[in-house]
Amino acid sequence: MILIVDDSEMVRNYYYYILKNRGLNVMSAIDGADALEKLLKNTGISMVITDINMPNMDGYTLIERIREMPEFSSLPIIIISTEDEAVDKRRGFLAGANLYVVKPIEPDTLVEHIHILLEEQS
């Protein structure tokens, strides 16, 4: 199960549609706080794809909180954001992201990244 975290319903639906049509199981969250709640309730989540700029809890904080939990310390995390400055990418990697991608991302590229990261975990 892949957890998509973005405060934009349009973006969540876009990624949901892409991944579902590629045979992947997907669920979504509206911000970092919602994502943490869903992560703790659903043990089948194998990856998180998150935006950075969200209300309640941003993507950086979400990733840091995930990495603090031993059971999720190696969970693959992809950031997909409009923020493309080196400082943003550095902060994402320091928080614990495995990959930082700047929007827009081609659907095939996203799916390829997902498969690569999931294979590395198995």
PyMOL commands that set and color helices and strands:
alter all, ss='L'
color gray80, all
select helices_A, chain A and resi 9-21+32-41+59-68+70-72+86-95+107-121
alter helices_A, ss='H'
color red, helices_A
select strands_A, chain A and resi 2-5+26-29+47-50+77-81+99-102
alter strands_A, ss='S'
color yellow, strands_A
deselect
rebuild
show_as cartoon
